[in-house]
């Protein structure tokens, strides 16, 4: 798939994609990178008090969440 095609499919700007690609190349060469790109989507809110995290690799994590502060702390701890 071309870069233009990938960006179109995922709703990304080609210039922005190019900048992130340069950062990743620099990180691969040993330059410290402080960011990790993770695709995120927001679905329909769950009414059962559970936050569901899905990965592009196919795993799903159901996190019981009744308190928003706890969820924020949990997400800050993710790599």
PDB file with one MODEL, atoms N, CA, C and O in Angstrom:
MODEL        1
ATOM      1  N   UNK A   1       0.842  -1.170   0.000  1.00  0.00           N
ATOM      2  CA  UNK A   1       0.000   0.000   0.000  1.00  0.00           C
ATOM      3  C   UNK A   1       0.892   1.241   0.000  1.00  0.00           C
ATOM      4  O   UNK A   1       1.916   1.277   0.682  1.00  0.00           O
ATOM      5  N   UNK A   2       0.505   2.233  -0.752  1.00  0.00           N
ATOM      6  CA  UNK A   2       1.273   3.475  -0.784  1.00  0.00           C
ATOM      7  C   UNK A   2       0.999   4.296   0.477  1.00  0.00           C
ATOM      8  O   UNK A   2       0.020   4.065   1.188  1.00  0.00           O
ATOM      9  N   UNK A   3       1.881   5.255   0.735  1.00  0.00           N
ATOM     10  CA  UNK A   3       1.676   6.141   1.880  1.00  0.00           C
ATOM     11  C   UNK A   3       0.393   6.950   1.713  1.00  0.00           C
ATOM     12  O   UNK A   3      -0.358   7.137   2.669  1.00  0.00           O
ATOM     13  N   UNK A   4       0.150   7.420   0.513  1.00  0.00           N
ATOM     14  CA  UNK A   4      -1.063   8.202   0.256  1.00  0.00           C
ATOM     15  C   UNK A   4      -2.303   7.333   0.499  1.00  0.00           C
ATOM     16  O   UNK A   4      -3.275   7.790   1.102  1.00  0.00           O
ATOM     17  N   UNK A   5      -2.267   6.103   0.037  1.00  0.00           N
ATOM     18  CA  UNK A   5      -3.387   5.183   0.253  1.00  0.00           C
ATOM     19  C   UNK A   5      -3.600   4.876   1.722  1.00  0.00           C
ATOM     20  O   UNK A   5      -4.735   4.841   2.196  1.00  0.00           O
ATOM     21  N   UNK A   6      -2.506   4.651   2.446  1.00  0.00           N
ATOM     22  CA  UNK A   6      -2.597   4.374   3.886  1.00  0.00           C
ATOM     23  C   UNK A   6      -3.213   5.565   4.618  1.00  0.00           C
ATOM     24  O   UNK A   6      -4.098   5.399   5.458  1.00  0.00           O
ATOM     25  N   UNK A   7      -2.739   6.758   4.291  1.00  0.00           N
ATOM     26  CA  UNK A   7      -3.258   7.965   4.945  1.00  0.00           C
ATOM     27  C   UNK A   7      -4.739   8.163   4.636  1.00  0.00           C
ATOM     28  O   UNK A   7      -5.516   8.532   5.517  1.00  0.00           O
ATOM     29  N   UNK A   8      -5.123   7.923   3.407  1.00  0.00           N
ATOM     30  CA  UNK A   8      -6.533   8.069   3.025  1.00  0.00           C
ATOM     31  C   UNK A   8      -7.394   7.064   3.787  1.00  0.00           C
ATOM     32  O   UNK A   8      -8.470   7.412   4.274  1.00  0.00           O
ATOM     33  N   UNK A   9      -6.933   5.835   3.890  1.00  0.00           N
ATOM     34  CA  UNK A   9      -7.697   4.790   4.580  1.00  0.00           C
ATOM     35  C   UNK A   9      -7.880   5.099   6.065  1.00  0.00           C
ATOM     36  O   UNK A   9      -8.928   4.798   6.637  1.00  0.00           O
ATOM     37  N   UNK A  10      -6.864   5.699   6.689  1.00  0.00           N
ATOM     38  CA  UNK A  10      -6.894   5.931   8.135  1.00  0.00           C
ATOM     39  C   UNK A  10      -7.166   7.384   8.527  1.00  0.00           C
ATOM     40  O   UNK A  10      -7.069   7.741   9.701  1.00  0.00           O
ATOM     41  N   UNK A  11      -7.506   8.218   7.548  1.00  0.00           N
ATOM     42  CA  UNK A  11      -7.852   9.604   7.839  1.00  0.00           C
ATOM     43  C   UNK A  11      -6.686  10.442   8.328  1.00  0.00           C
ATOM     44  O   UNK A  11      -6.858  11.306   9.188  1.00  0.00           O
ATOM     45  N   UNK A  12      -5.497  10.194   7.785  1.00  0.00           N
ATOM     46  CA  UNK A  12      -4.297  10.922   8.191  1.00  0.00           C
ATOM     47  C   UNK A  12      -3.866  11.889   7.095  1.00  0.00           C
ATOM     48  O   UNK A  12      -4.091  11.641   5.910  1.00  0.00           O
ATOM     49  N   UNK A  13      -3.247  12.985   7.500  1.00  0.00           N
ATOM     50  CA  UNK A  13      -2.657  13.903   6.535  1.00  0.00           C
ATOM     51  C   UNK A  13      -1.298  13.379   6.102  1.00  0.00           C
ATOM     52  O   UNK A  13      -0.529  12.892   6.931  1.00  0.00           O
ATOM     53  N   UNK A  14      -0.995  13.473   4.814  1.00  0.00           N
ATOM     54  CA  UNK A  14       0.261  12.928   4.301  1.00  0.00           C
ATOM     55  C   UNK A  14       1.466  13.656   4.890  1.00  0.00           C
ATOM     56  O   UNK A  14       2.485  13.019   5.159  1.00  0.00           O
ATOM     57  N   UNK A  15       1.381  14.986   5.102  1.00  0.00           N
ATOM     58  CA  UNK A  15       2.508  15.715   5.683  1.00  0.00           C
ATOM     59  C   UNK A  15       2.737  15.301   7.134  1.00  0.00           C
ATOM     60  O   UNK A  15       3.876  15.118   7.564  1.00  0.00           O
ATOM     61  N   UNK A  16       1.657  15.158   7.873  1.00  0.00           N
ATOM     62  CA  UNK A  16       1.760  14.718   9.269  1.00  0.00           C
ATOM     63  C   UNK A  16       2.351  13.307   9.340  1.00  0.00           C
ATOM     64  O   UNK A  16       3.203  13.019  10.180  1.00  0.00           O
ATOM     65  N   UNK A  17       1.888  12.444   8.452  1.00  0.00           N
ATOM     66  CA  UNK A  17       2.413  11.080   8.396  1.00  0.00           C
ATOM     67  C   UNK A  17       3.919  11.102   8.133  1.00  0.00           C
ATOM     68  O   UNK A  17       4.673  10.348   8.748  1.00  0.00           O
ATOM     69  N   UNK A  18       4.347  11.965   7.222  1.00  0.00           N
ATOM     70  CA  UNK A  18       5.778  12.066   6.904  1.00  0.00           C
ATOM     71  C   UNK A  18       6.608  12.502   8.104  1.00  0.00           C
ATOM     72  O   UNK A  18       7.704  11.989   8.327  1.00  0.00           O
ATOM     73  N   UNK A  19       6.080  13.456   8.880  1.00  0.00           N
ATOM     74  CA  UNK A  19       6.814  13.901  10.072  1.00  0.00           C
ATOM     75  C   UNK A  19       6.932  12.764  11.083  1.00  0.00           C
ATOM     76  O   UNK A  19       8.004  12.543  11.647  1.00  0.00           O
ATOM     77  N   UNK A  20       5.839  12.045  11.313  1.00  0.00           N
ATOM     78  CA  UNK A  20       5.893  10.926  12.263  1.00  0.00           C
ATOM     79  C   UNK A  20       6.819   9.821  11.760  1.00  0.00           C
ATOM     80  O   UNK A  20       7.509   9.169  12.543  1.00  0.00           O
ATOM     81  N   UNK A  21       6.822   9.626  10.459  1.00  0.00           N
ATOM     82  CA  UNK A  21       7.708   8.608   9.886  1.00  0.00           C
ATOM     83  C   UNK A  21       9.176   8.980  10.114  1.00  0.00           C
ATOM     84  O   UNK A  21       9.998   8.121  10.435  1.00  0.00           O
ATOM     85  N   UNK A  22       9.496  10.260   9.948  1.00  0.00           N
ATOM     86  CA  UNK A  22      10.866  10.724  10.211  1.00  0.00           C
ATOM     87  C   UNK A  22      11.236  10.497  11.676  1.00  0.00           C
ATOM     88  O   UNK A  22      12.351  10.070  11.977  1.00  0.00           O
ATOM     89  N   UNK A  23      10.309  10.780  12.578  1.00  0.00           N
ATOM     90  CA  UNK A  23      10.577  10.568  14.008  1.00  0.00           C
ATOM     91  C   UNK A  23      10.824   9.098  14.302  1.00  0.00           C
ATOM     92  O   UNK A  23      11.718   8.758  15.077  1.00  0.00           O
ATOM     93  N   UNK A  24      10.045   8.238  13.695  1.00  0.00           N
ATOM     94  CA  UNK A  24      10.238   6.805  13.910  1.00  0.00           C
ATOM     95  C   UNK A  24      11.585   6.337  13.367  1.00  0.00           C
ATOM     96  O   UNK A  24      12.263   5.524  13.995  1.00  0.00           O
ATOM     97  N   UNK A  25      11.965   6.842  12.218  1.00  0.00           N
ATOM     98  CA  UNK A  25      13.277   6.479  11.660  1.00  0.00           C
ATOM     99  C   UNK A  25      14.397   6.926  12.597  1.00  0.00           C
ATOM    100  O   UNK A  25      15.356   6.188  12.824  1.00  0.00           O
ATOM    101  N   UNK A  26      14.270   8.139  13.140  1.00  0.00           N
ATOM    102  CA  UNK A  26      15.272   8.639  14.083  1.00  0.00           C
ATOM    103  C   UNK A  26      15.316   7.747  15.323  1.00  0.00           C
ATOM    104  O   UNK A  26      16.396   7.450  15.834  1.00  0.00           O
ATOM    105  N   UNK A  27      14.158   7.323  15.804  1.00  0.00           N
ATOM    106  CA  UNK A  27      14.100   6.449  16.987  1.00  0.00           C
ATOM    107  C   UNK A  27      14.766   5.112  16.688  1.00  0.00           C
ATOM    108  O   UNK A  27      15.450   4.551  17.544  1.00  0.00           O
ATOM    109  N   UNK A  28      14.569   4.604  15.485  1.00  0.00           N
ATOM    110  CA  UNK A  28      15.171   3.329  15.112  1.00  0.00           C
ATOM    111  C   UNK A  28      16.690   3.418  15.047  1.00  0.00           C
ATOM    112  O   UNK A  28      17.381   2.412  15.208  1.00  0.00           O
ATOM    113  N   UNK A  29      17.212   4.626  14.808  1.00  0.00           N
ATOM    114  CA  UNK A  29      18.657   4.822  14.754  1.00  0.00           C
ATOM    115  C   UNK A  29      19.252   5.075  16.126  1.00  0.00           C
ATOM    116  O   UNK A  29      20.447   5.346  16.244  1.00  0.00           O
ATOM    117  N   UNK A  30      18.429   4.990  17.166  1.00  0.00           N
ATOM    118  CA  UNK A  30      18.947   5.148  18.510  1.00  0.00           C
ATOM    119  C   UNK A  30      18.674   6.501  19.135  1.00  0.00           C
ATOM    120  O   UNK A  30      19.047   6.741  20.283  1.00  0.00           O
ATOM    121  N   UNK A  31      18.028   7.387  18.395  1.00  0.00           N
ATOM    122  CA  UNK A  31      17.674   8.685  18.943  1.00  0.00           C
ATOM    123  C   UNK A  31      16.444   8.491  19.823  1.00  0.00           C
ATOM    124  O   UNK A  31      15.479   7.836  19.429  1.00  0.00           O
ATOM    125  N   UNK A  32      16.494   9.068  21.015  1.00  0.00           N
ATOM    126  CA  UNK A  32      15.391   8.922  21.972  1.00  0.00           C
ATOM    127  C   UNK A  32      14.107   9.531  21.433  1.00  0.00           C
ATOM    128  O   UNK A  32      14.103  10.672  20.972  1.00  0.00           O
ATOM    129  N   UNK A  33      13.035   8.784  21.488  1.00  0.00           N
ATOM    130  CA  UNK A  33      11.723   9.277  21.088  1.00  0.00           C
ATOM    131  C   UNK A  33      10.791   9.180  22.282  1.00  0.00           C
ATOM    132  O   UNK A  33      10.703   8.128  22.915  1.00  0.00           O
ATOM    133  N   UNK A  34      10.097  10.259  22.595  1.00  0.00           N
ATOM    134  CA  UNK A  34       9.234  10.283  23.760  1.00  0.00           C
ATOM    135  C   UNK A  34       7.811   9.846  23.438  1.00  0.00           C
ATOM    136  O   UNK A  34       7.012   9.668  24.357  1.00  0.00           O
ATOM    137  N   UNK A  35       7.470   9.669  22.172  1.00  0.00           N
ATOM    138  CA  UNK A  35       6.108   9.329  21.803  1.00  0.00           C
ATOM    139  C   UNK A  35       6.004   7.962  21.161  1.00  0.00           C
ATOM    140  O   UNK A  35       6.923   7.488  20.493  1.00  0.00           O
ATOM    141  N   UNK A  36       4.879   7.357  21.379  1.00  0.00           N
ATOM    142  CA  UNK A  36       4.519   6.132  20.688  1.00  0.00           C
ATOM    143  C   UNK A  36       3.144   6.359  20.094  1.00  0.00           C
ATOM    144  O   UNK A  36       2.217   6.723  20.817  1.00  0.00           O
ATOM    145  N   UNK A  37       2.992   6.155  18.804  1.00  0.00           N
ATOM    146  CA  UNK A  37       1.695   6.319  18.165  1.00  0.00           C
ATOM    147  C   UNK A  37       0.856   5.067  18.371  1.00  0.00           C
ATOM    148  O   UNK A  37       1.306   3.948  18.128  1.00  0.00           O
ATOM    149  N   UNK A  38      -0.341   5.278  18.813  1.00  0.00           N
ATOM    150  CA  UNK A  38      -1.279   4.176  19.018  1.00  0.00           C
ATOM    151  C   UNK A  38      -2.600   4.580  18.377  1.00  0.00           C
ATOM    152  O   UNK A  38      -3.164   5.616  18.727  1.00  0.00           O
ATOM    153  N   UNK A  39      -3.105   3.772  17.438  1.00  0.00           N
ATOM    154  CA  UNK A  39      -4.396   4.118  16.842  1.00  0.00           C
ATOM    155  C   UNK A  39      -5.501   4.058  17.889  1.00  0.00           C
ATOM    156  O   UNK A  39      -5.565   3.117  18.680  1.00  0.00           O
ATOM    157  N   UNK A  40      -6.358   5.053  17.892  1.00  0.00           N
ATOM    158  CA  UNK A  40      -7.432   5.126  18.875  1.00  0.00           C
ATOM    159  C   UNK A  40      -8.739   5.388  18.154  1.00  0.00           C
ATOM    160  O   UNK A  40      -8.799   6.187  17.220  1.00  0.00           O
ATOM    161  N   UNK A  41      -9.769   4.720  18.589  1.00  0.00           N
ATOM    162  CA  UNK A  41     -11.113   4.967  18.090  1.00  0.00           C
ATOM    163  C   UNK A  41     -12.065   5.047  19.267  1.00  0.00           C
ATOM    164  O   UNK A  41     -11.857   4.401  20.294  1.00  0.00           O
ATOM    165  N   UNK A  42     -13.097   5.835  19.112  1.00  0.00           N
ATOM    166  CA  UNK A  42     -14.095   5.956  20.161  1.00  0.00           C
ATOM    167  C   UNK A  42     -15.384   5.358  19.630  1.00  0.00           C
ATOM    168  O   UNK A  42     -15.905   5.769  18.594  1.00  0.00           O
ATOM    169  N   UNK A  43     -15.883   4.380  20.366  1.00  0.00           N
ATOM    170  CA  UNK A  43     -17.114   3.720  19.953  1.00  0.00           C
ATOM    171  C   UNK A  43     -18.298   4.176  20.779  1.00  0.00           C
ATOM    172  O   UNK A  43     -18.246   5.198  21.463  1.00  0.00           O
ATOM    173  N   UNK A  44     -19.337   3.420  20.704  1.00  0.00           N
ATOM    174  CA  UNK A  44     -20.545   3.698  21.472  1.00  0.00           C
ATOM    175  C   UNK A  44     -20.263   3.483  22.949  1.00  0.00           C
ATOM    176  O   UNK A  44     -19.672   2.469  23.322  1.00  0.00           O
ATOM    177  N   UNK A  45     -20.680   4.428  23.805  1.00  0.00           N
ATOM    178  CA  UNK A  45     -20.425   4.260  25.244  1.00  0.00           C
ATOM    179  C   UNK A  45     -21.084   2.994  25.788  1.00  0.00           C
ATOM    180  O   UNK A  45     -22.229   2.685  25.459  1.00  0.00           O
ATOM    181  N   UNK A  46     -20.355   2.281  26.612  1.00  0.00           N
ATOM    182  CA  UNK A  46     -20.903   1.088  27.260  1.00  0.00           C
ATOM    183  C   UNK A  46     -21.757   1.523  28.437  1.00  0.00           C
ATOM    184  O   UNK A  46     -21.409   2.459  29.157  1.00  0.00           O
ATOM    185  N   UNK A  47     -22.847   0.859  28.623  1.00  0.00           N
ATOM    186  CA  UNK A  47     -23.748   1.201  29.714  1.00  0.00           C
ATOM    187  C   UNK A  47     -23.562   0.281  30.909  1.00  0.00           C
ATOM    188  O   UNK A  47     -24.287   0.387  31.898  1.00  0.00           O
ATOM    189  N   UNK A  48     -22.594  -0.622  30.820  1.00  0.00           N
ATOM    190  CA  UNK A  48     -22.410  -1.602  31.887  1.00  0.00           C
ATOM    191  C   UNK A  48     -21.246  -1.278  32.819  1.00  0.00           C
ATOM    192  O   UNK A  48     -20.850  -2.134  33.611  1.00  0.00           O
ATOM    193  N   UNK A  49     -20.680  -0.058  32.749  1.00  0.00           N
ATOM    194  CA  UNK A  49     -19.591   0.322  33.641  1.00  0.00           C
ATOM    195  C   UNK A  49     -18.273  -0.336  33.306  1.00  0.00           C
ATOM    196  O   UNK A  49     -17.425  -0.509  34.182  1.00  0.00           O
ATOM    197  N   UNK A  50     -18.085  -0.707  32.047  1.00  0.00           N
ATOM    198  CA  UNK A  50     -16.854  -1.365  31.608  1.00  0.00           C
ATOM    199  C   UNK A  50     -16.248  -0.560  30.465  1.00  0.00           C
ATOM    200  O   UNK A  50     -16.953  -0.164  29.536  1.00  0.00           O
ATOM    201  N   UNK A  51     -14.949  -0.319  30.534  1.00  0.00           N
ATOM    202  CA  UNK A  51     -14.224   0.303  29.427  1.00  0.00           C
ATOM    203  C   UNK A  51     -13.545  -0.821  28.671  1.00  0.00           C
ATOM    204  O   UNK A  51     -12.840  -1.640  29.262  1.00  0.00           O
ATOM    205  N   UNK A  52     -13.755  -0.860  27.371  1.00  0.00           N
ATOM    206  CA  UNK A  52     -13.177  -1.914  26.541  1.00  0.00           C
ATOM    207  C   UNK A  52     -12.089  -1.316  25.656  1.00  0.00           C
ATOM    208  O   UNK A  52     -12.330  -0.377  24.896  1.00  0.00           O
ATOM    209  N   UNK A  53     -10.890  -1.877  25.770  1.00  0.00           N
ATOM    210  CA  UNK A  53      -9.764  -1.456  24.944  1.00  0.00           C
ATOM    211  C   UNK A  53      -9.495  -2.572  23.939  1.00  0.00           C
ATOM    212  O   UNK A  53      -9.331  -3.733  24.314  1.00  0.00           O
ATOM    213  N   UNK A  54      -9.454  -2.210  22.666  1.00  0.00           N
ATOM    214  CA  UNK A  54      -9.184  -3.163  21.599  1.00  0.00           C
ATOM    215  C   UNK A  54      -7.853  -2.818  20.958  1.00  0.00           C
ATOM    216  O   UNK A  54      -7.544  -1.644  20.756  1.00  0.00           O
ATOM    217  N   UNK A  55      -7.070  -3.828  20.639  1.00  0.00           N
ATOM    218  CA  UNK A  55      -5.806  -3.573  19.951  1.00  0.00           C
ATOM    219  C   UNK A  55      -5.941  -3.927  18.483  1.00  0.00           C
ATOM    220  O   UNK A  55      -6.774  -4.756  18.119  1.00  0.00           O
ATOM    221  N   UNK A  56      -5.128  -3.305  17.632  1.00  0.00           N
ATOM    222  CA  UNK A  56      -5.123  -3.691  16.226  1.00  0.00           C
ATOM    223  C   UNK A  56      -4.712  -5.153  16.046  1.00  0.00           C
ATOM    224  O   UNK A  56      -5.053  -5.778  15.042  1.00  0.00           O
ATOM    225  N   UNK A  57      -3.973  -5.700  17.030  1.00  0.00           N
ATOM    226  CA  UNK A  57      -3.538  -7.090  16.957  1.00  0.00           C
ATOM    227  C   UNK A  57      -4.624  -8.095  17.299  1.00  0.00           C
ATOM    228  O   UNK A  57      -4.423  -9.298  17.135  1.00  0.00           O
ATOM    229  N   UNK A  58      -5.776  -7.622  17.774  1.00  0.00           N
ATOM    230  CA  UNK A  58      -6.893  -8.520  18.017  1.00  0.00           C
ATOM    231  C   UNK A  58      -7.247  -8.768  19.470  1.00  0.00           C
ATOM    232  O   UNK A  58      -8.285  -9.376  19.732  1.00  0.00           O
ATOM    233  N   UNK A  59      -6.437  -8.328  20.436  1.00  0.00           N
ATOM    234  CA  UNK A  59      -6.800  -8.585  21.830  1.00  0.00           C
ATOM    235  C   UNK A  59      -7.777  -7.529  22.322  1.00  0.00           C
ATOM    236  O   UNK A  59      -7.846  -6.425  21.783  1.00  0.00           O
ATOM    237  N   UNK A  60      -8.527  -7.885  23.349  1.00  0.00           N
ATOM    238  CA  UNK A  60      -9.486  -6.970  23.960  1.00  0.00           C
ATOM    239  C   UNK A  60      -9.303  -7.024  25.467  1.00  0.00           C
ATOM    240  O   UNK A  60      -9.139  -8.098  26.046  1.00  0.00           O
ATOM    241  N   UNK A  61      -9.332  -5.864  26.089  1.00  0.00           N
ATOM    242  CA  UNK A  61      -9.200  -5.779  27.538  1.00  0.00           C
ATOM    243  C   UNK A  61     -10.433  -5.074  28.082  1.00  0.00           C
ATOM    244  O   UNK A  61     -10.703  -3.927  27.725  1.00  0.00           O
ATOM    245  N   UNK A  62     -11.188  -5.759  28.952  1.00  0.00           N
ATOM    246  CA  UNK A  62     -12.359  -5.175  29.607  1.00  0.00           C
ATOM    247  C   UNK A  62     -11.949  -4.714  30.994  1.00  0.00           C
ATOM    248  O   UNK A  62     -11.506  -5.514  31.818  1.00  0.00           O
ATOM    249  N   UNK A  63     -12.100  -3.417  31.247  1.00  0.00           N
ATOM    250  CA  UNK A  63     -11.700  -2.835  32.524  1.00  0.00           C
ATOM    251  C   UNK A  63     -12.944  -2.306  33.233  1.00  0.00           C
ATOM    252  O   UNK A  63     -13.577  -1.364  32.757  1.00  0.00           O
ATOM    253  N   UNK A  64     -13.302  -2.920  34.392  1.00  0.00           N
ATOM    254  CA  UNK A  64     -14.432  -2.373  35.123  1.00  0.00           C
ATOM    255  C   UNK A  64     -14.087  -0.965  35.585  1.00  0.00           C
ATOM    256  O   UNK A  64     -13.024  -0.739  36.165  1.00  0.00           O
ATOM    257  N   UNK A  65     -14.969  -0.034  35.334  1.00  0.00           N
ATOM    258  CA  UNK A  65     -14.655   1.348  35.666  1.00  0.00           C
ATOM    259  C   UNK A  65     -15.895   2.064  36.156  1.00  0.00           C
ATOM    260  O   UNK A  65     -16.826   2.325  35.395  1.00  0.00           O
ATOM    261  N   UNK A  66     -15.892   2.370  37.414  1.00  0.00           N
ATOM    262  CA  UNK A  66     -16.998   3.134  37.976  1.00  0.00           C
ATOM    263  C   UNK A  66     -16.529   4.505  38.438  1.00  0.00           C
ATOM    264  O   UNK A  66     -17.342   5.343  38.826  1.00  0.00           O
ATOM    265  N   UNK A  67     -15.206   4.740  38.398  1.00  0.00           N
ATOM    266  CA  UNK A  67     -14.675   6.015  38.836  1.00  0.00           C
ATOM    267  C   UNK A  67     -13.707   6.562  37.790  1.00  0.00           C
ATOM    268  O   UNK A  67     -12.718   5.915  37.446  1.00  0.00           O
ATOM    269  N   UNK A  68     -14.000   7.742  37.299  1.00  0.00           N
ATOM    270  CA  UNK A  68     -13.228   8.331  36.210  1.00  0.00           C
ATOM    271  C   UNK A  68     -11.777   8.583  36.603  1.00  0.00           C
ATOM    272  O   UNK A  68     -10.887   8.384  35.777  1.00  0.00           O
ATOM    273  N   UNK A  69     -11.510   9.009  37.820  1.00  0.00           N
ATOM    274  CA  UNK A  69     -10.122   9.263  38.231  1.00  0.00           C
ATOM    275  C   UNK A  69      -9.285   7.993  38.135  1.00  0.00           C
ATOM    276  O   UNK A  69      -8.127   8.044  37.720  1.00  0.00           O
ATOM    277  N   UNK A  70      -9.856   6.865  38.512  1.00  0.00           N
ATOM    278  CA  UNK A  70      -9.142   5.593  38.434  1.00  0.00           C
ATOM    279  C   UNK A  70      -8.791   5.279  36.988  1.00  0.00           C
ATOM    280  O   UNK A  70      -7.681   4.834  36.694  1.00  0.00           O
ATOM    281  N   UNK A  71      -9.738   5.512  36.085  1.00  0.00           N
ATOM    282  CA  UNK A  71      -9.489   5.241  34.671  1.00  0.00           C
ATOM    283  C   UNK A  71      -8.347   6.111  34.152  1.00  0.00           C
ATOM    284  O   UNK A  71      -7.476   5.617  33.436  1.00  0.00           O
ATOM    285  N   UNK A  72      -8.335   7.402  34.503  1.00  0.00           N
ATOM    286  CA  UNK A  72      -7.259   8.282  34.072  1.00  0.00           C
ATOM    287  C   UNK A  72      -5.901   7.791  34.536  1.00  0.00           C
ATOM    288  O   UNK A  72      -4.940   7.798  33.768  1.00  0.00           O
ATOM    289  N   UNK A  73      -5.816   7.363  35.794  1.00  0.00           N
ATOM    290  CA  UNK A  73      -4.547   6.844  36.332  1.00  0.00           C
ATOM    291  C   UNK A  73      -4.143   5.563  35.621  1.00  0.00           C
ATOM    292  O   UNK A  73      -2.966   5.358  35.323  1.00  0.00           O
ATOM    293  N   UNK A  74      -5.108   4.707  35.351  1.00  0.00           N
ATOM    294  CA  UNK A  74      -4.835   3.454  34.645  1.00  0.00           C
ATOM    295  C   UNK A  74      -4.245   3.745  33.267  1.00  0.00           C
ATOM    296  O   UNK A  74      -3.245   3.141  32.878  1.00  0.00           O
ATOM    297  N   UNK A  75      -4.859   4.665  32.531  1.00  0.00           N
ATOM    298  CA  UNK A  75      -4.385   4.976  31.179  1.00  0.00           C
ATOM    299  C   UNK A  75      -2.997   5.625  31.197  1.00  0.00           C
ATOM    300  O   UNK A  75      -2.211   5.412  30.273  1.00  0.00           O
ATOM    301  N   UNK A  76      -2.686   6.405  32.223  1.00  0.00           N
ATOM    302  CA  UNK A  76      -1.346   7.007  32.334  1.00  0.00           C
ATOM    303  C   UNK A  76      -0.276   5.942  32.546  1.00  0.00           C
ATOM    304  O   UNK A  76       0.883   6.161  32.192  1.00  0.00           O
ATOM    305  N   UNK A  77      -0.636   4.807  33.110  1.00  0.00           N
ATOM    306  CA  UNK A  77       0.341   3.758  33.391  1.00  0.00           C
ATOM    307  C   UNK A  77       0.620   2.876  32.160  1.00  0.00           C
ATOM    308  O   UNK A  77       1.589   2.116  32.153  1.00  0.00           O
ATOM    309  N   UNK A  78      -0.205   2.973  31.144  1.00  0.00           N
ATOM    310  CA  UNK A  78       0.019   2.154  29.953  1.00  0.00           C
ATOM    311  C   UNK A  78       1.260   2.638  29.214  1.00  0.00           C
ATOM    312  O   UNK A  78       1.506   3.842  29.140  1.00  0.00           O
ATOM    313  N   UNK A  79       2.045   1.712  28.665  1.00  0.00           N
ATOM    314  CA  UNK A  79       3.243   2.128  27.918  1.00  0.00           C
ATOM    315  C   UNK A  79       2.894   2.814  26.610  1.00  0.00           C
ATOM    316  O   UNK A  79       3.789   3.221  25.869  1.00  0.00           O
TER     317      UNK A  79
ENDMDL
END
